[in-house]
Amino acid sequence: MTMAIAFWDRSKKQYTVVNSSQFEHYKAGDCIYIKEDHKWVSFQLAFKRQKAMYPLIQKWTPAKFMKAKDAAIWLDIKSVTRKPIQEITRHEAIAEGISLDMEKGYRDYLNKGCFHGNPIDSFKSMWQLTHRKAGHRWEANPEIIIIQFKEDQK
């Protein structure tokens, strides 16, 4: 099975999406891979996330064309949960990889330089920034799928 994540951050421990048929078949125990922009260079696969090591590459092969055999990042799914977005817990919000400044608090993604004391408020601001489609907004309280995982060292 495949999952394409456009922005990959290794600090994330889960991936939250609006309920969609694309993700509803995943279950605990599945092993999936992350598709990334890539390019073959001298019999070696380079990944766009390593572009500082490959400054001469101007055109990368889009992630959607990556095959499982070429993937560098594999994830073991620990759990799949469905719930309304407004029922997300503190633990789930933190697992999303929201930014924490130990002195100021959790980042406010809508207001530069501002912070929240509660990770759920930080996650809400990140959700509002990235989900503007009608029916997907925080206020609409859409059903989400939370996929929790651990990275597999293949």
C-alpha positions as CSV (number, residue, x, y, z in Angstrom):
1,M,0.0,0.0,0.0
2,T,1.2,3.5,-0.6
3,M,0.7,6.9,1.1
4,A,2.0,10.0,-0.5
5,I,2.8,12.8,1.8
6,A,3.9,16.0,0.2
7,F,5.6,17.5,3.2
8,W,7.4,15.0,5.4
9,D,8.6,15.9,8.9
10,R,10.3,13.1,10.8
11,S,9.1,14.7,14.1
12,K,5.6,13.6,13.2
13,K,4.2,10.5,14.9
14,Q,0.8,10.6,13.1
15,Y,-0.9,12.0,10.0
16,T,-4.4,13.5,10.3
17,V,-6.6,13.8,7.2
18,V,-10.2,14.6,6.5
19,N,-12.1,11.3,6.2
20,S,-11.6,10.1,2.6
21,S,-11.8,6.9,0.7
22,Q,-8.1,7.2,-0.1
23,F,-7.3,6.5,3.6
24,E,-10.2,4.5,5.0
25,H,-8.7,1.1,4.1
26,Y,-5.6,1.5,6.3
27,K,-5.4,-0.5,9.6
28,A,-3.0,-1.2,12.4
29,G,-0.2,-3.5,11.3
30,D,-0.1,-2.2,7.7
31,C,3.3,-1.1,6.5
32,I,3.3,1.8,4.0
33,Y,5.9,3.9,2.3
34,I,6.4,7.6,1.7
35,K,6.6,8.8,-1.8
36,E,9.2,11.6,-2.3
37,D,10.5,13.7,-5.2
38,H,13.6,11.9,-6.4
39,K,16.2,11.5,-9.2
40,W,18.7,8.8,-10.2
41,V,22.2,10.2,-10.1
42,S,25.2,7.9,-11.1
43,F,23.4,4.7,-10.1
44,Q,22.3,6.2,-6.8
45,L,18.8,7.5,-5.8
46,A,18.9,11.1,-4.6
47,F,15.9,12.6,-2.7
48,K,14.8,16.2,-3.0
49,R,14.9,16.6,0.8
50,Q,18.7,16.1,0.4
51,K,19.0,18.8,-2.4
52,A,21.8,20.6,-0.6
53,M,23.9,17.5,-1.4
54,Y,22.9,17.7,-5.1
55,P,23.0,21.4,-6.1
56,L,23.2,20.7,-9.8
57,I,19.9,18.9,-10.0
58,Q,17.3,21.3,-11.3
59,K,14.4,18.9,-12.2
60,W,13.3,16.2,-9.8
61,T,11.0,13.3,-10.6
62,P,7.6,13.9,-8.8
63,A,6.8,11.8,-5.8
64,K,3.8,10.2,-7.5
65,F,6.1,8.3,-9.7
66,M,8.2,6.7,-6.9
67,K,8.0,2.9,-6.7
68,A,8.0,1.0,-3.4
69,K,11.4,-0.6,-4.1
70,D,12.9,2.9,-4.2
71,A,11.4,4.3,-1.0
72,A,13.6,5.3,1.8
73,I,10.9,5.9,4.4
74,W,8.6,3.1,5.6
75,L,6.0,3.4,8.3
76,D,4.3,0.8,10.5
77,I,0.8,1.8,11.2
78,K,0.1,1.5,15.0
79,S,-3.5,2.7,15.0
80,V,-6.2,4.3,12.8
81,T,-8.9,6.4,14.6
82,R,-11.9,8.2,13.2
83,K,-13.5,11.1,15.1
84,P,-14.7,14.7,14.6
85,I,-11.7,17.1,14.4
86,Q,-12.8,19.1,17.5
87,E,-12.4,15.9,19.6
88,I,-8.6,15.7,19.0
89,T,-6.7,15.2,22.2
90,R,-3.6,17.0,23.5
91,H,-1.5,13.9,22.8
92,E,-2.8,13.7,19.3
93,A,-2.2,17.4,18.6
94,I,1.4,17.1,19.8
95,A,1.9,13.9,17.7
96,E,1.1,16.0,14.7
97,G,4.4,17.7,15.0
98,I,3.3,21.2,16.1
99,S,6.1,23.5,17.0
100,L,6.9,24.1,20.7
101,D,9.1,26.8,22.0
102,M,9.9,25.8,25.6
103,E,9.8,29.4,26.8
104,K,6.8,30.8,24.8
105,G,4.5,27.8,24.2
106,Y,3.0,26.1,21.1
107,R,3.2,28.0,17.8
108,D,0.2,29.9,16.4
109,Y,0.3,29.1,12.7
110,L,-2.1,31.9,11.8
111,N,-0.4,34.7,13.7
112,K,3.4,35.1,13.2
113,G,5.3,35.4,16.5
114,C,2.3,34.4,18.6
115,F,2.0,31.2,20.7
116,H,-0.6,29.1,22.5
117,G,-0.4,27.5,26.0
118,N,-2.5,24.6,24.7
119,P,-1.4,22.2,21.9
120,I,-4.9,21.8,20.7
121,D,-5.2,25.5,20.0
122,S,-1.9,25.3,18.1
123,F,-3.1,22.4,16.0
124,K,-6.4,24.2,15.4
125,S,-4.5,27.2,14.0
126,M,-2.4,24.8,11.7
127,W,-5.6,23.1,10.6
128,Q,-7.3,26.4,9.8
129,L,-4.2,27.5,7.8
130,T,-4.2,24.4,5.6
131,H,-7.9,23.4,5.3
132,R,-9.9,26.2,3.8
133,K,-12.2,24.1,1.7
134,A,-15.9,24.2,2.7
135,G,-16.7,21.2,4.9
136,H,-13.1,20.7,5.9
137,R,-12.7,23.8,8.1
138,W,-12.4,23.5,11.9
139,E,-15.8,25.1,12.4
140,A,-17.5,22.5,10.2
141,N,-16.1,19.8,12.6
142,P,-15.4,17.3,9.8
143,E,-14.7,13.6,10.6
144,I,-11.0,12.9,10.4
145,I,-8.9,9.9,10.1
146,I,-5.8,9.9,12.5
147,I,-3.1,7.4,11.4
148,Q,-0.5,6.9,14.1
149,F,2.7,5.2,13.0
150,K,6.3,4.5,13.8
151,E,9.1,4.7,11.3
152,D,10.3,1.2,10.2
153,Q,14.0,0.7,9.6
154,K,13.9,-1.3,6.4
